[in-house]
Amino acid sequence: MPYLRVMTDKTLHIVGGGMAGSEAAWQASHMGVDVVLHEMRPQVETFAHQTGDFAEMVCSNSFRSDDDEQNAVGLLHWEMRQADGLIMTTADQHRLPAGGALAVDREAFSATVTEKLRGRDNIRVEYGEISELPTDGNWIFATGPLTSPALGEAIARETGAERLAFFDAIAPIVYADTINMDVAWAQSRYDKGETEEERKAYLNCPMTKEQYEAFIDALLAAEKTEFHEGETATYFDGCLPIEVMAERGRETLRFGPMKPVGLTNAHDPENKPYAVVQLRRDNALGTLFNIVGFQTKMKYGAQAEVFKMIPGLEDASFARLGGIHRNTFMNSPTLLDNQMRLKSRPNLRFAGQVTGVEGYVESAAMGLLAGRLAAAEILGLDLPTVPQDTAMGALIHHITGGAEAKTFQPMNVNFGLFRPVDGLKGGRRGRKDRYKAYTDRAKVEWSDWLTNFS
């Protein structure tokens, strides 16, 4: 079996310049460890990426909810900020109005992450594909869901297990000046936001019942991307193509990304829309908007035809149409220890979506932990285990042993991964208090754990 042999001494090598790899490099460099960041782009391209910048966002420009008291991903935001995380700091710097969510100007965000990493004296960037596993040295593999076939095969040979895979879809992006604002209106759901800009962060396209039914008919009949022979389409439930949702029932979209609740049509306030398509600003200039929740596997010609059925998008021009790509992830509960090290080869750590977490924030969070844990090991620091009752700890516990290996699938952070708080009962009426108790407990334990680095 071929292996890559590099004498690394006390240098940390990180493979992959996405969310996880960028965050891992940042954290390790701040702990004083020399880092070599390996990135195959732009020499080796992927289906989804458009640039060679680090931390490029391809599926969405949203980091989801920023509520650190009632939402698990918001709590994860808080924990990353407390750890001086590169991804969250940069996201805050390039934040766009998005109601209660954290959305960013994706191009400016990636460019700034790249600039910051290149500005670190103890980070060296090397371009080119790593296609073999190293025999020595300290490594983190954060190659993400689009791990190259050659490296994926090397990982499969080492682990003795076939790669698991699911399919992920990308939503289309529309040029703002082609949206008909005589039909669409600006409003965040339930007018959420502290400023007028936040309360009008989304554009809304209303549908009548007849328009919705016609849209569903067209969606179901549209030509779709076919999979290769022998491939089975397994989707992550948090990123289902809209046509797959429609196949589950004609009303599914109306109770999902097209739900009309919390919105009032500014052009016709007396009539409640039957369904609403929302668009979220995709860049700081406000020239691009992505169609929220409209990931799709429709072929390009069909997409343009079907999406122009949406009121307000009759004359829309698309900066990018949707697409679908294969994502790769490991059966981490059987392969990784609680330090994210490969059990068969402990000098190799894995981080990010390839470990079975889902989402930009979760990927960056696992990169943050991997970078700190690897740097601590190199420096001879004896760290306590990441507290399980933090958002970070809940995630790492899930992927390294908490999940059932036989049914392991990628997962976002959620309060279902948290251990119960003593004295609090379940039920919907007590959920607000329970979530607040989870976040209060997590913040104390995460702050205490971070003192090990001071």
C-alpha positions in Angstrom: 0.0 0.0 0.0 1.5 3.4 -1.0 1.9 6.0 1.7 3.1 9.6 1.7 6.3 9.9 3.7 7.1 13.4 5.0 9.3 14.1 8.0 7.2 16.7 9.8 8.9 16.8 13.3 6.6 19.3 15.2 4.8 20.7 12.3 1.1 20.2 11.9 0.0 19.4 8.3 -3.7 20.1 7.5 -5.2 18.8 4.3 -8.1 20.9 3.0 -8.7 24.6 3.1 -12.5 24.6 3.7 -14.3 25.6 6.8 -12.7 22.9 9.0 -9.2 23.1 7.7 -9.1 26.9 7.8 -10.3 27.0 11.4 -7.9 24.2 12.4 -4.9 26.1 10.9 -5.9 29.3 12.6 -6.3 27.7 16.0 -3.1 25.7 15.9 -1.1 28.6 14.6 -2.3 30.8 17.5 -1.1 28.1 19.9 2.4 28.6 18.4 2.5 25.5 16.2 3.9 25.7 12.7 1.3 24.7 10.2 1.4 23.6 6.5 -2.0 24.0 4.9 -2.5 21.8 1.9 -5.1 22.7 -0.7 -5.7 21.0 -4.0 -7.7 23.9 -5.5 -7.3 25.5 -8.0 -5.0 22.9 -9.4 -7.6 20.2 -8.9 -11.1 21.5 -9.2 -14.4 20.3 -7.7 -17.9 20.3 -9.0 -19.1 22.9 -6.6 -16.2 25.3 -6.0 -15.7 28.4 -8.1 -12.5 29.8 -6.7 -9.2 28.8 -5.0 -10.0 30.8 -1.9 -10.2 29.2 1.5 -13.5 28.5 3.3 -15.5 29.0 0.1 -19.2 28.7 0.7 -20.9 26.8 -2.1 -24.4 25.6 -1.0 -25.7 28.6 1.0 -24.5 31.8 2.5 -26.1 31.2 5.9 -24.7 30.0 9.2 -28.3 29.6 10.4 -29.7 30.9 13.7 -27.6 33.2 15.8 -29.8 32.8 19.0 -27.4 31.5 21.6 -30.1 30.9 24.2 -32.8 29.0 22.3 -30.9 27.4 19.4 -28.1 24.8 19.4 -26.3 26.2 16.4 -26.5 29.7 17.9 -24.9 28.2 21.0 -22.2 26.8 18.8 -21.6 30.3 17.3 -21.2 31.5 20.9 -18.7 28.8 21.8 -16.6 29.5 18.6 -16.6 33.2 19.3 -15.3 32.6 22.8 -12.5 30.6 21.3 -11.5 33.4 18.9 -12.7 31.4 16.0 -11.6 32.6 12.6 -14.8 31.5 10.8 -17.2 33.3 13.2 -15.0 36.4 13.5 -14.9 36.7 9.7 -18.6 35.9 9.4 -19.4 38.8 11.8 -17.2 41.1 9.8 -19.2 40.3 6.6 -22.6 39.9 8.0 -25.7 40.5 5.9 -29.2 41.3 7.1 -31.0 37.9 7.6 -33.5 38.3 10.4 -32.4 36.2 13.3 -30.0 34.2 11.1 -26.3 34.8 10.4 -25.8 35.2 6.7 -22.6 36.5 5.0 -21.3 38.0 1.8 -19.8 34.7 0.7 -17.1 36.2 -1.7 -15.9 38.8 0.8 -16.0 36.2 3.6 -13.8 33.7 1.7 -11.4 36.4 0.5 -10.9 37.6 4.1 -10.4 34.1 5.5 -7.7 33.6 2.8 -6.0 36.9 3.6 -5.9 36.2 7.3 -4.4 32.7 6.9 -1.8 34.0 4.5 -0.9 36.7 6.9 0.1 34.3 9.6 3.9 33.9 9.8 3.7 30.3 11.0 1.2 29.1 8.3 2.6 28.0 5.0 0.3 27.1 2.1 1.1 24.3 -0.3 -1.1 23.7 -3.4 -1.6 20.3 -4.8 -3.5 17.1 -4.2 -2.6 14.8 -1.3 -3.7 11.4 -2.5 -2.0 9.1 -0.1 -2.0 8.7 3.7 1.3 9.8 5.5 3.3 7.3 7.6 4.5 9.8 10.1 4.1 13.3 11.4 1.0 15.1 12.7 -1.9 15.5 10.3 -5.5 16.7 10.1 -7.6 15.7 7.1 -10.4 18.2 6.6 -11.1 17.5 3.0 -14.8 17.8 3.4 -17.7 16.2 1.5 -15.9 16.6 -1.9 -12.8 14.5 -0.8 -10.9 13.6 -4.0 -11.5 10.1 -5.3 -7.8 9.1 -4.9 -7.7 10.3 -1.2 -11.1 8.7 -0.6 -9.8 5.4 -1.8 -6.7 5.7 0.3 -8.9 6.3 3.4 -11.1 3.3 2.5 -8.1 1.1 2.1 -6.8 2.1 5.5 -10.1 1.8 7.4 -11.1 -1.4 5.7 -14.6 0.1 5.2 -16.4 1.3 2.1 -17.0 5.0 2.1 -20.5 6.1 3.0 -22.0 8.8 0.8 -25.1 10.9 0.4 -26.2 13.5 -2.1 -26.3 17.2 -1.5 -28.0 19.9 -3.5 -27.3 23.5 -4.2 -29.9 26.3 -4.5 -30.0 28.8 -7.4 -29.0 32.4 -7.1 -31.0 35.2 -8.8 -29.9 38.7 -10.0 -31.7 41.2 -7.8 -32.5 43.6 -10.6 -34.5 40.9 -12.4 -36.9 40.3 -9.5 -40.3 42.0 -10.0 -40.8 44.1 -6.9 -44.3 45.0 -8.0 -45.1 41.4 -7.0 -42.4 40.6 -4.4 -42.0 42.5 -1.1 -39.3 42.8 1.6 -40.0 41.3 5.0 -38.4 38.8 7.4 -40.7 36.2 8.9 -42.6 37.6 11.9 -40.8 40.9 11.2 -37.8 39.4 13.1 -34.8 41.7 13.6 -33.6 44.6 15.6 -33.3 47.0 12.7 -35.4 48.0 9.8 -32.8 46.4 7.5 -33.0 43.1 9.4 -36.8 43.2 9.4 -36.7 43.4 5.6 -33.9 41.0 5.0 -35.9 38.6 2.8 -37.8 39.1 -0.5 -41.1 37.2 -0.6 -42.9 35.9 -3.7 -46.6 35.0 -3.0 -48.5 32.2 -4.6 -52.2 31.5 -4.8 -53.5 27.9 -4.4 -53.8 27.6 -8.2 -50.3 28.9 -8.7 -48.9 26.6 -6.1 -50.6 23.5 -7.5 -49.4 24.3 -11.0 -45.8 24.8 -9.6 -45.9 21.4 -7.9 -47.1 19.8 -11.1 -44.3 21.3 -13.1 -41.8 20.4 -10.4 -42.8 16.8 -10.3 -42.8 16.5 -14.1 -39.4 18.3 -14.7 -36.4 16.5 -16.0 -34.1 15.5 -13.2 -30.4 14.6 -13.0 -29.9 10.9 -13.3 -27.6 9.0 -11.0 -24.9 6.6 -12.3 -25.7 3.0 -12.6 -25.6 1.3 -9.2 -25.7 4.6 -7.2 -28.5 4.9 -4.6 -29.6 8.4 -3.7 -29.4 8.9 0.1 -30.1 12.6 1.0 -29.4 14.5 4.1 -32.8 15.5 5.5 -31.7 19.0 6.2 -30.8 19.7 2.6 -33.4 17.8 0.5 -34.0 18.8 -3.1 -37.4 20.5 -3.4 -38.6 17.9 -5.9 -37.8 15.1 -3.4 -39.9 17.0 -0.8 -42.7 17.4 -3.3 -42.7 13.7 -4.0 -43.4 13.1 -0.3 -46.7 14.9 -0.6 -48.1 17.9 -2.4 -48.4 20.0 0.7 -44.8 19.2 2.0 -43.3 22.4 0.5 -46.1 24.6 1.8 -45.2 23.4 5.3 -41.4 23.7 4.6 -39.5 26.3 2.7 -42.7 27.7 1.1 -44.7 28.2 4.3 -46.7 31.4 4.3 -46.8 32.0 8.1 -45.4 35.2 9.7 -45.7 37.1 6.4 -48.1 39.8 5.1 -48.1 40.7 1.4 -47.4 44.4 1.3 -49.1 44.7 -2.0 -52.3 42.9 -0.9 -52.3 42.8 3.0 -56.0 41.6 3.2 -55.3 38.4 1.3 -53.1 35.7 2.9 -50.8 33.9 0.4 -51.3 30.2 0.0 -47.6 29.7 -0.2 -44.5 32.0 -0.2 -41.1 31.6 -1.8 -38.4 33.5 0.1 -35.1 34.9 -1.3 -32.2 35.9 1.0 -29.5 38.4 0.1 -26.3 36.7 -1.0 -23.8 39.6 -1.1 -23.2 42.9 0.6 -24.1 44.9 -2.5 -27.5 43.3 -2.5 -27.2 42.4 -6.2 -27.6 38.7 -5.7 -30.3 36.7 -3.9 -30.5 32.9 -3.3 -33.8 31.1 -3.2 -34.1 29.8 0.3 -34.5 26.0 0.7 -34.7 25.5 -3.1 -31.9 23.0 -3.5 -32.6 21.0 -6.6 -31.5 18.2 -8.9 -33.5 19.4 -11.9 -31.6 19.8 -15.1 -30.6 23.4 -15.9 -33.2 24.0 -18.7 -36.0 22.7 -16.5 -34.9 24.8 -13.6 -35.2 28.1 -15.4 -38.6 27.1 -16.8 -40.0 26.0 -13.4 -38.6 28.7 -11.3 -39.9 31.4 -13.6 -43.4 30.2 -12.7 -42.8 31.8 -9.3 -44.7 35.1 -9.1 -42.1 37.9 -9.2 -39.5 35.7 -10.9 -41.1 35.6 -14.4 -38.2 37.5 -15.9 -35.5 36.4 -13.5 -31.9 35.9 -14.6 -29.8 33.4 -12.7 -26.2 34.0 -11.6 -26.1 30.3 -10.7 -28.5 27.5 -11.2 -28.9 24.7 -8.7 -27.0 21.4 -8.8 -26.4 18.2 -7.0 -23.2 16.5 -6.0 -22.0 13.4 -4.1 -20.8 14.0 -0.6 -18.4 11.6 1.2 -18.3 10.9 5.0 -16.8 8.4 7.3 -18.4 6.0 9.7 -16.7 7.9 12.5 -18.2 6.1 15.5 -16.2 3.0 14.4 -13.1 4.7 13.1 -12.2 7.7 15.3 -11.3 8.1 19.0 -12.6 10.9 21.3 -9.7 13.1 20.1 -10.8 12.7 16.4 -7.8 10.5 15.8 -8.0 7.5 13.4 -7.8 4.5 15.7 -5.6 2.5 13.4 -3.2 5.5 12.9 -3.4 8.0 15.8 -1.1 10.5 14.1 -4.0 11.2 11.7 -7.0 13.3 12.8 -10.1 14.0 10.8 -12.3 17.1 11.0 -15.3 18.7 9.3 -18.0 17.2 7.2 -16.0 14.1 6.3 -16.5 13.0 9.9 -20.3 13.1 9.6 -21.3 16.5 10.9 -23.5 18.5 8.6 -23.3 22.3 8.0 -20.7 25.0 7.7 -20.8 25.9 11.4 -20.5 22.3 12.6 -17.6 21.6 10.1 -15.7 24.7 11.3 -16.4 23.7 15.0 -14.8 20.3 14.5 -11.9 22.0 12.8 -11.5 24.3 15.8 -11.4 21.3 18.1 -9.1 19.3 15.9 -6.6 22.2 15.6 -6.5 22.8 19.3 -6.3 19.1 20.2 -3.5 18.4 17.7 -1.6 21.5 18.8 -1.9 20.5 22.4 -0.6 17.1 21.6 2.4 18.5 19.7 3.2 20.9 22.6 2.8 18.2 25.2 -0.2 19.7 26.9 -2.5 17.4 28.9 -6.0 18.6 28.2 -9.2 17.4 29.9 -11.8 15.9 27.7 -14.0 18.4 25.8 -17.1 18.8 28.1 -20.0 16.7 26.7 -22.6 19.2 27.8 -21.3 21.9 25.5 -22.3 22.1 21.9 -18.8 21.2 20.8 -18.8 18.3 23.2 -22.2 17.1 22.1 -21.1 17.0 18.5 -17.7 15.3 19.1 -19.4 12.7 21.4 -22.0 12.0 18.7 -19.5 11.4 15.9 -17.0 9.5 18.0 -19.2 7.0 19.8 -22.6 8.5 20.7 -24.2 7.6 17.4 -25.3 4.2 16.4 -22.7 3.0 13.9 -25.1 0.9 11.8 -27.4 3.8 11.0 -24.8 6.6 11.2 -25.8 9.6 9.0 -24.6 13.3 8.9 -26.2 15.5 11.5 -26.5 19.1 12.4 -26.0 20.2 16.0 -29.3 20.0 17.9 -30.5 19.8 21.5 -31.4 16.2 21.0 -27.6 15.5 21.3 -27.5 17.1 24.8 -27.8 15.2 28.1 -30.9 16.2 30.1 -30.6 18.9 32.7 -31.6 17.5 36.2 -35.0 18.7 37.4 -36.4 19.8 34.0 -39.2 17.9 32.4 -39.8 17.5 28.7 -42.8 18.7 26.7 -43.4 21.6 24.4 -44.5 24.0 27.2 -41.2 23.6 29.0 -39.0 23.7 26.0 -37.9 27.3 26.3 -36.7 26.8 29.9 -35.1 23.6 29.0 -33.1 25.1 26.0 -32.1 28.0 28.2 -30.8 25.6 30.8 -28.8 23.7 28.2 -27.2 26.9 27.0 -26.4 28.2 30.4 -24.8 25.0 31.4 -22.8 24.8 28.2 -21.5 28.3 28.5 -20.1 27.7 32.0 -18.4 24.4 31.0 -17.0 25.7 27.7 -15.6 28.8 29.4 -14.0 26.6 32.0 -12.5 24.3 29.4 -11.0 27.2 27.5 -9.0 28.3 30.6 -6.7 25.3 29.8 -5.3 27.4 27.0 -4.8 30.6 28.9 
